[in-house]
Amino acid sequence: MKTAVSIKVDRDVKIHAQELAKNLGISLSTILNAQLRQFVRDKAITFSTVPKMTSELEKLLTNVNIDISKKKNLSKKISNKKELDLYFSSL
């Protein structure tokens, strides 16, 4: 037997979640049901503080690694606060 659950979420969160679910070919309801089933099965919910790299950050780091390999867009080594202050004041 199915039942309805009513929850309040930010409109933008709901819209983005629905878009992501649609891109995966499933409904938001399916995602929520899967999460609730896991919660019941595990009798626990996990929140992680482990940072997860975003695709935007991966792209940025790829560009940084390319610049490093080409010795491009690099600043000189800064060893102390005085050098740091001088560097920033020169920008």
N, C-alpha and C positions, 0 to 999 in steps of 0.2 A: 504494500500500500504506500503510495506517495503522499507527501504532505508539503505544504508551502512554508517557507521561512522568509520572514521579512527582515531585512537589515538595512541600515542607513550607511551609505558610503558617499564620499565626495563624487560629484558628477563626473569630473575629469578622470578620476581613478576608474570608475565604472566603464566609461567610454574606451579608455586605453586598454583595460583588461578585456573588454569585448572584442576589440580589434585584434589583440594578440591571440585570443582564443580562436577567432575566425581564421587568422593566418595559420594556426595549427590544425584547422579543420574540425574543431570541436566547439561546443557551446560553453559559455561562462558557467552555466549550471553544472556541466560535466566536471569542470575544474573544481568548483566548490564542493561537489559531491565527493570527488576523489580526495580532497584535502580533509573533509569531515570523516571519511572512512579511515584514512590514515590516522587521524587523531583518535578515533574510537579504538582502532586496532592497537596502536602503540600506547594508548593512555597517556600520551605526552605530546607536547608541541615544542618544536625546536626553533629557536631564534638564533641566528648566527651573527657573530661580530667579525667573522672572517671576511675581509674585503674581497669582492668579486670584480674582476677586471671587466669593464664595459668595452664594447666594440670600438667606441670612440677613443678610449684610452689606448687600446691596442694599436689603432691606426697612428695615434700621436707618437707612441713609443717606437713604432716601426720607423717613422720619419726621423725621430731622434737618433735611432741606431744608424740610419743611413747617413745622417749629418756627421755623427761621430766617426764613422768609417772613412768619410771623405774629409775629415778634419775641417768641417764647415760649421759656421754659427756657434762657435765655442768661445767661452770667455777664458781668461787666464786663471790659473790656480790662485785661490784666495786663501790665505793662511790665518788671517786674524781680522778682528772687527775694523781696525783702521783701514786695511786694504779693502774690506767690504764697503765701508762708507765711501772711500775714494772711488771705488768702481761704480756704485750707484749714483754718486753725484756727477759722474762723467756721462751718464746716459742722457 
